[in-house]
Amino acid sequence: MRDVRVPPQRTETDEPARRRPEDVPTQEMPVIPADADEQESVLVRGRE
């Protein structure tokens, strides 16, 4: 968990991580792809 929270590029605390969600795809990534997947699934199902 420590490696995922603090990538090799940045060695700062969680403060900057929360400030820039773009630089921290760790917490935001799991949320963004999840929504995109759900939306895509709905669109695909609707087309089919």
N, C-alpha and C positions, 0 to 999 in steps of 0.2 A: 504493500500500500504506500509505503514511503516513496518508493521509486516512481510510482504513478503520480503521486501528488506533487513531487518535486522533480520535474524532468531535468535532464542534463543541461538544457539550454539556460534555464533560470534556477537560481538557488535562493530565491527569496521566500518570504513567509506566505501564509494563505491570504494575507491582505491584498497584495497585488493580483493574486490569482482571482480572487472574487471580483476585483475591480475590472479586470479584462477577461471576460469569458472567452474571447476569441483566442487569447494566448493559452487558455486552460481548457482544451477540448476534453479534458478528463471528465469533469463533472457535466459540462454542457453537451459533449458528444453523445453520451448515452441518452440524453433527453431529446436532442435534435433528431437523430436518426430514428428514434422510436416514433416520433410524430410523423416524420416523412414516410416511414414505412407504413404507418396506419393510413395516412392519406393516400399513398400510392395504392395500397391494397383496395381501398374503397373505390378509387378511380378505376382500377383494373376490373374490379367486380362489376362496377356499373357498366363498363364498356361490354364486358362479356354478356 
